[in-house]
Every structure is written in C-alpha cells, then in structure tokens.
Amino acid sequence: MSQPPSTAEWDRRPVDAFAAFVVTPDFVLTSSRQSDVPLPISAESAAIYKFMFGKFAAWMLENGLRMSTLNADDLRRFIELSKDGQRDLNSKIAYRYLRLLERCFEYLGRAPNPARQAIIATDRAHLAEDAPMTALTKDDLQRFLDALPAGRPDDMEGHAGWKRRRDRAMQIVMALAGLKVAEAIGLLLDEIGRQPDIDGAIELNITPEAKHRTSYEHTAKLPRAGVAELTAWLKERAELEIPGDLVFPANLEGEPLHKATVYRQTRSTFQRAGIAVARAGGRTLRNSFAVQQLEQGVPRSELTTALGLALERSTEAYRYARVYEEPEEPEADDAGENPPDDAPV
C-alpha cells in the first residue's frame, strides 16, 4: 500500500477524500491484503460505497465530528441511532458500515483502528436484530389509497385546499409508480409522458439531477389508476399559475418540498387508514410497489430498471417482504471486488 495520507484532507472534505480513495487499488488492498496490486473496483461498486460513506459523512457533520478524532464509541452511536432516536440500520448494514470505515482507518494509518474496536466491542452477534422489510399487502395498499386527502376541489372550496390535492397526487405517484420521495419531490413537468400506452399508463422519465445522489436515469410507469389523479392535479397546478418546473411544489412560488413535509403527510395517510407499520413513509410505499410487481411476475431485471437501481441483486430483499424470511448472507466482501448487496436503495 502507498504511504498513508494526511488526515487533514479527510477532516476538511471527507466525501471528496473518500471518493478519491475508493477508486484506487489501495482501497482493495485494505480488504484483500494481497501482495500484488489489484485492479480498482468497478464504477458501480464505487458508487454504492460512496453513497454509504456520504451518509456517514453527513452524520459526522451534524455531530461536529472529524475522521482524525472519531473513536469507537462515536461509531457505535452512528450504527445504533438515527436522528429521531430510532435504529436506522439493520445488523447486516451496520456491520458493513463498520467494515467500510475499518478500511478507511486502516488506509489512514489509525492505530488502534476505531472501527475495528467498535466491531470487537459490539460483537456482530449482538448487533440489533434485523427487522423485516415493511411492505403493504394489496388490501392494505387499497386502504391507504382510500385514506388519501380529498380529491378534486368543490365549488365552495375552490383552490383553497390545493395542498391536499398535491399531497394526494404525490402519494399516488409514489405508491403506484415506485418513486423515491426525493424523485417525487424533484419530478419535473417535462418528465411526464404526454401519451398513455395501450393500457392507459404514462411514462415518468426520471433524471437524477437535483433529486437524489443514488437515483439513476430510468423510466417508471404510472398505471391508469393513477393517471387521472395526476392529470387532475396538473390541471389545477396550471390554473394556480405556479411558476417553475416542479410537479409537486411546496408553495405558490414553486419552491421544492422538504422531505420531512412529505413524510408527515404520508404518515398522516397511514394513520387515517389505520395501518400501523414501523416505517409509515415513502420507503414503505416503494417497497410495496416492488413486492407487488414481483408477485405479478415482473422479472427482477425489469424491476431493477423500473426502480432505477444500479444492481439487479438490489431487488433481492423484496422477495422476502411477505414471508419475513432473512436472505442468506453473502460471504464477506474480502476481495473488495463486489459492492455490499444490502446498501440502501
């Protein structure tokens, strides 16, 4: 391995420093410890690792921490709690985060390695037990849709309740087309197809710009059941003369919605429907879409494309949502050649 770098750059710009590191042979050597210099990992693998480290770097920034001063207790706090005090990472993903950080600290020459200390202190067997992925049944999804905010404005109300119709259309798009919250927030008018197909569905041509760093350009389909709702909202949006290109703006000035707002409104729909789930938000709607697509016989390769995922095996977890079985865990990423198959999608 080359001479350990200075931690100063990792303290100043950790995301950039990691992005430079992950595409080098040194990244592979931190895992494989081979004598011969290996080839760097693939671009797809690097993208997933960068996403994982980016989440960790954001947490460091929020907590005023730096790579040069992090300790094992800090890392255990990261894997155990999220912002709202709830466990955010299941045990497999938590372990893989620690393994990834162990490689970073090995590269930086930290001794003792705080991530290795955290792994030893936590003991993988005692990491929080994996929770099954949350996905709605077909009946529960219908209950969710029935509990959506009011539809078209009546003569008395006019446009006064336009935000309820916006929320209704957005949640329908997330539930029936499988969009991430960030993709729905960033959906643009010119990304909506103009002509329905033979089944009455329209295409949503998702581009990653200004949406989500793990979004990939892809085409999702909104079925006939959701097209009328979206069309009604677009008509009202035009009548309101909202500027800008966002399909679901936050206000009459056309500014973007905040994720927290979408979460609150989606959670309210779950509550009205009487559906008690651990994650009452957009992720559950996306999971439900994916599971039902597979149950209808859609090939995994096709679903991977429809969801805008980087890897086909990212859809593997959806196969287990109904029976709540745990997929067999793959062998440890010792060669550094494959990305973690349970990275957030």
C-alpha positions as CSV (number, residue, x, y, z in Angstrom):
1,M,0.0,0.0,0.0
2,S,1.2,3.5,-0.7
3,Q,2.3,5.9,2.1
4,P,-0.7,6.7,4.4
5,P,-2.2,10.1,3.5
6,S,-2.6,13.1,5.8
7,T,-5.9,13.1,7.8
8,A,-6.2,16.8,7.3
9,E,-7.9,16.5,3.9
10,W,-10.2,13.8,5.3
11,D,-11.2,16.2,8.0
12,R,-11.8,19.1,5.6
13,R,-13.5,17.3,2.8
14,P,-14.2,13.7,3.8
15,V,-16.6,12.9,0.9
16,D,-14.1,14.1,-1.7
17,A,-11.2,12.3,0.1
18,F,-13.1,9.0,0.2
19,A,-14.2,9.4,-3.4
20,A,-10.6,9.7,-4.4
21,F,-9.6,6.7,-2.2
22,V,-12.3,4.2,-3.2
23,V,-11.3,4.1,-6.9
24,T,-7.7,3.2,-6.2
25,P,-6.0,-0.2,-5.7
26,D,-5.3,0.9,-2.1
27,F,-9.0,0.5,-1.3
28,V,-8.9,-3.1,-2.5
29,L,-5.7,-3.8,-0.5
30,T,-7.3,-2.7,2.7
31,S,-9.6,-5.6,2.3
32,S,-7.7,-8.3,0.5
33,R,-4.2,-7.6,1.9
34,Q,-2.7,-9.2,-1.3
35,S,0.9,-8.6,-2.2
36,D,0.2,-7.9,-5.9
37,V,-1.5,-4.6,-6.7
38,P,-5.1,-5.4,-7.7
39,L,-7.4,-3.6,-10.1
40,P,-9.6,-0.9,-8.6
41,I,-13.3,-1.8,-8.0
42,S,-15.9,-1.2,-10.6
43,A,-17.7,2.1,-11.1
44,E,-21.0,0.6,-9.8
45,S,-19.3,-0.7,-6.7
46,A,-17.6,2.6,-6.1
47,A,-21.0,4.5,-6.4
48,I,-22.6,2.3,-3.7
49,Y,-19.6,2.7,-1.3
50,K,-19.6,6.5,-1.9
51,F,-23.3,6.6,-1.1
52,M,-22.7,4.7,2.2
53,F,-19.7,6.9,3.2
54,G,-21.7,10.1,2.2
55,K,-24.4,9.2,4.7
56,F,-21.7,8.7,7.4
57,A,-20.0,12.0,6.5
58,A,-23.3,13.8,6.8
59,W,-23.8,12.3,10.3
60,M,-20.2,13.5,11.2
61,L,-21.0,17.0,10.1
62,E,-24.3,17.1,12.0
63,N,-22.5,16.0,15.2
64,G,-19.4,18.1,14.8
65,L,-17.0,15.1,14.4
66,R,-13.9,14.6,12.3
67,M,-12.2,11.5,10.9
68,S,-9.0,12.3,12.9
69,T,-10.8,12.3,16.3
70,L,-13.5,9.7,15.9
71,N,-13.5,6.9,18.4
72,A,-15.2,3.5,18.8
73,D,-18.0,5.0,20.9
74,D,-18.8,7.5,18.2
75,L,-19.1,4.8,15.6
76,R,-21.3,2.7,17.8
77,R,-23.6,5.7,18.2
78,F,-23.8,6.0,14.4
79,I,-24.9,2.4,13.8
80,E,-27.3,2.4,16.8
81,L,-29.3,5.6,16.4
82,S,-30.6,7.8,13.7
83,K,-31.7,11.5,14.1
84,D,-35.0,10.7,15.7
85,G,-33.5,8.3,18.2
86,Q,-34.7,5.1,16.4
87,R,-32.4,2.4,15.0
88,D,-31.8,3.3,11.4
89,L,-29.5,0.5,10.2
90,N,-30.2,-3.3,10.4
91,S,-27.5,-5.5,11.7
92,K,-26.0,-6.5,8.3
93,I,-25.8,-2.9,7.1
94,A,-24.4,-1.7,10.4
95,Y,-21.7,-4.3,10.2
96,R,-20.8,-3.4,6.6
97,Y,-20.6,0.3,7.6
98,L,-18.1,-0.6,10.3
99,R,-16.2,-2.8,7.9
100,L,-16.1,0.1,5.4
101,L,-14.9,2.5,8.0
102,E,-12.3,0.0,9.2
103,R,-10.8,0.0,5.7
104,C,-10.7,3.9,5.7
105,F,-8.9,4.0,9.1
106,E,-6.5,1.3,8.0
107,Y,-5.7,3.4,5.0
108,L,-5.2,6.5,7.2
109,G,-2.9,4.5,9.5
110,R,-5.1,4.9,12.6
111,A,-3.8,2.7,15.4
112,P,-5.7,1.4,17.2
113,N,-8.3,1.3,14.4
114,P,-11.6,2.7,16.0
115,A,-13.9,0.8,13.6
116,R,-12.1,-2.5,14.5
117,Q,-12.5,-1.6,18.2
118,A,-16.2,-0.9,17.6
119,I,-16.7,-4.3,15.9
120,I,-15.0,-6.1,18.7
121,A,-16.9,-4.1,21.4
122,T,-20.3,-4.5,19.7
123,D,-19.9,-8.2,18.7
124,R,-21.8,-8.8,15.5
125,A,-24.0,-11.4,17.1
126,H,-25.3,-8.7,19.5
127,L,-26.0,-6.0,16.9
128,A,-29.6,-5.0,16.7
129,E,-31.7,-7.8,15.2
130,D,-32.7,-7.3,11.6
131,A,-36.2,-6.1,11.2
132,P,-38.2,-7.4,8.2
133,M,-38.7,-5.0,5.4
134,T,-42.1,-3.3,5.6
135,A,-44.4,-3.7,2.6
136,L,-48.1,-3.4,2.4
137,T,-50.4,-6.2,1.2
138,K,-52.7,-5.5,-1.7
139,D,-55.6,-4.9,0.7
140,D,-53.6,-2.6,2.9
141,L,-52.4,-0.6,-0.1
142,Q,-56.1,-0.1,-1.1
143,R,-56.9,1.1,2.4
144,F,-54.0,3.5,2.1
145,L,-55.3,4.9,-1.2
146,D,-58.8,5.1,0.2
147,A,-57.5,7.3,3.1
148,L,-55.7,9.8,0.8
149,P,-56.6,13.5,1.2
150,A,-59.6,14.9,-0.6
151,G,-59.7,14.8,-4.4
152,R,-61.0,17.5,-6.8
153,P,-62.0,20.9,-5.3
154,D,-65.7,21.5,-4.9
155,D,-67.4,24.8,-5.9
156,M,-67.4,26.1,-2.3
157,E,-63.8,25.5,-1.6
158,G,-62.2,26.4,-4.9
159,H,-58.4,26.1,-4.8
160,A,-58.1,26.8,-1.1
161,G,-57.2,23.2,-0.3
162,W,-54.8,22.8,-3.2
163,K,-52.0,21.3,-1.0
164,R,-54.2,18.4,-0.1
165,R,-54.7,17.6,-3.8
166,R,-50.9,18.0,-4.3
167,D,-50.3,15.5,-1.5
168,R,-52.9,13.1,-2.8
169,A,-51.4,13.1,-6.3
170,M,-47.8,12.8,-5.0
171,Q,-48.6,9.8,-2.7
172,I,-50.4,8.1,-5.5
173,V,-47.4,8.5,-7.8
174,M,-45.1,7.1,-5.1
175,A,-47.4,4.2,-4.3
176,L,-48.3,3.2,-7.9
177,A,-45.0,4.1,-9.8
178,G,-42.5,3.2,-7.1
179,L,-40.7,6.5,-6.9
180,K,-38.4,7.5,-4.1
181,V,-39.5,10.5,-2.0
182,A,-36.6,12.5,-3.5
183,E,-37.6,11.5,-7.0
184,A,-41.2,12.6,-6.4
185,I,-40.1,15.9,-4.9
186,G,-37.8,16.6,-7.8
187,L,-40.2,15.3,-10.5
188,L,-40.4,17.8,-13.4
189,L,-43.2,18.7,-15.7
190,D,-41.3,17.7,-18.8
191,E,-40.5,14.3,-17.3
192,I,-44.2,13.3,-17.5
193,G,-45.1,11.4,-20.7
194,R,-47.8,13.0,-22.9
195,Q,-49.4,10.0,-24.5
196,P,-50.6,7.0,-22.5
197,D,-49.8,3.5,-23.7
198,I,-52.3,0.9,-24.7
199,D,-53.1,0.1,-21.1
200,G,-53.6,3.8,-20.2
201,A,-50.3,4.1,-18.3
202,I,-48.0,7.1,-18.8
203,E,-44.2,7.1,-18.5
204,L,-42.3,9.1,-15.9
205,N,-38.8,9.7,-17.3
206,I,-36.8,10.2,-14.2
207,T,-33.5,12.0,-14.4
208,P,-31.2,12.1,-11.3
209,E,-30.3,15.8,-11.4
210,A,-31.5,17.7,-8.3
211,K,-33.2,14.6,-7.0
212,H,-31.0,12.0,-5.2
213,R,-27.4,11.0,-5.5
214,T,-28.4,7.3,-5.8
215,S,-31.0,7.9,-8.4
216,Y,-30.3,6.6,-11.9
217,E,-31.9,7.8,-15.1
218,H,-34.8,5.5,-15.7
219,T,-38.4,5.3,-16.8
220,A,-41.2,4.5,-14.4
221,K,-44.8,3.8,-15.3
222,L,-47.8,5.3,-13.6
223,P,-50.8,3.0,-14.3
224,R,-54.2,4.1,-15.5
225,A,-55.4,4.1,-11.9
226,G,-53.1,7.0,-11.1
227,V,-53.1,8.9,-14.4
228,A,-56.5,10.6,-13.8
229,E,-55.4,11.8,-10.4
230,L,-52.1,13.2,-11.6
231,T,-53.8,14.8,-14.6
232,A,-56.4,16.5,-12.4
233,W,-53.6,17.8,-10.2
234,L,-51.6,19.1,-13.2
235,K,-54.7,20.9,-14.4
236,E,-55.2,22.6,-11.0
237,R,-51.5,23.4,-10.8
238,A,-51.8,25.2,-14.2
239,E,-54.9,27.1,-13.0
240,L,-53.0,28.2,-9.9
241,E,-50.2,29.6,-12.3
242,I,-47.4,28.2,-10.1
243,P,-44.1,29.1,-11.6
244,G,-41.2,26.7,-12.2
245,D,-41.0,23.1,-13.4
246,L,-41.7,21.1,-10.2
247,V,-44.7,18.9,-10.5
248,F,-45.3,19.0,-6.7
249,P,-44.1,22.4,-5.4
250,A,-44.1,23.4,-1.8
251,N,-45.9,26.7,-2.3
252,L,-47.4,29.1,-4.9
253,E,-43.9,30.4,-5.6
254,G,-42.9,27.0,-7.0
255,E,-40.2,26.1,-4.3
256,P,-39.3,22.5,-3.6
257,L,-40.9,20.5,-0.9
258,H,-38.9,19.3,2.1
259,K,-38.6,15.5,2.7
260,A,-39.9,16.0,6.2
261,T,-43.1,17.5,4.9
262,V,-43.7,14.5,2.6
263,Y,-43.0,12.1,5.4
264,R,-45.5,13.9,7.7
265,Q,-48.3,13.9,5.1
266,T,-47.7,10.3,4.2
267,R,-47.6,9.2,7.8
268,S,-51.0,11.0,8.3
269,T,-52.5,8.9,5.5
270,F,-51.2,5.7,7.1
271,Q,-52.8,6.9,10.4
272,R,-56.2,7.7,8.7
273,A,-56.1,4.2,7.1
274,G,-55.5,2.6,10.4
275,I,-52.3,0.9,9.2
276,A,-49.7,0.6,11.9
277,V,-46.2,0.0,10.4
278,A,-42.7,0.7,11.6
279,R,-41.9,2.9,8.7
280,A,-45.0,4.9,7.7
281,G,-43.4,6.8,4.8
282,G,-42.4,6.7,1.2
283,R,-40.0,3.8,1.6
284,T,-42.8,1.5,2.6
285,L,-44.8,2.6,-0.5
286,R,-41.8,1.9,-2.7
287,N,-41.3,-1.5,-1.0
288,S,-45.0,-2.3,-1.6
289,F,-44.8,-1.4,-5.2
290,A,-41.7,-3.6,-5.7
291,V,-43.1,-6.6,-3.9
292,Q,-46.4,-6.5,-5.8
293,Q,-44.5,-6.2,-9.1
294,L,-42.6,-9.3,-8.3
295,E,-45.8,-11.1,-7.2
296,Q,-47.3,-10.2,-10.5
297,G,-44.5,-12.0,-12.3
298,V,-42.4,-9.0,-13.3
299,P,-38.7,-10.2,-13.8
300,R,-36.2,-8.9,-11.4
301,S,-34.2,-7.4,-14.2
302,E,-37.2,-5.4,-15.4
303,L,-38.0,-4.3,-11.8
304,T,-34.4,-3.2,-11.4
305,T,-34.8,-0.9,-14.4
306,A,-38.2,0.4,-13.3
307,L,-36.9,1.3,-9.9
308,G,-33.7,2.9,-11.2
309,L,-31.4,0.6,-9.2
310,A,-27.7,0.1,-10.0
311,L,-27.7,-3.6,-9.4
312,E,-30.3,-6.4,-10.1
313,R,-29.5,-8.0,-6.8
314,S,-30.7,-4.9,-5.0
315,T,-34.2,-6.2,-5.6
316,E,-33.4,-9.5,-3.7
317,A,-34.7,-8.2,-0.4
318,Y,-38.2,-7.6,-1.9
319,R,-38.7,-11.3,-2.3
320,Y,-38.8,-11.7,1.4
321,A,-41.2,-9.0,2.4
322,R,-44.2,-11.2,2.6
323,V,-42.8,-14.2,4.4
324,Y,-40.4,-12.2,6.6
325,E,-37.5,-14.6,5.9
326,E,-34.0,-13.4,6.0
327,P,-32.0,-13.8,2.8
328,E,-28.8,-15.9,3.2
329,E,-26.0,-13.6,3.9
330,P,-23.3,-13.4,1.2
331,E,-19.7,-14.1,2.0
332,A,-17.8,-11.2,3.5
333,D,-16.5,-8.7,0.9
334,D,-13.0,-9.8,1.4
335,A,-11.8,-9.4,-2.1
336,G,-13.1,-5.9,-2.4
337,E,-14.5,-6.7,-5.8
338,N,-18.2,-6.6,-5.1
339,P,-20.4,-3.9,-3.6
340,P,-22.4,-4.6,-0.5
341,D,-25.7,-6.2,-1.6
342,D,-27.6,-4.6,1.2
343,A,-26.6,-1.0,0.6
344,P,-29.6,1.4,0.9
345,V,-31.5,1.7,-2.4
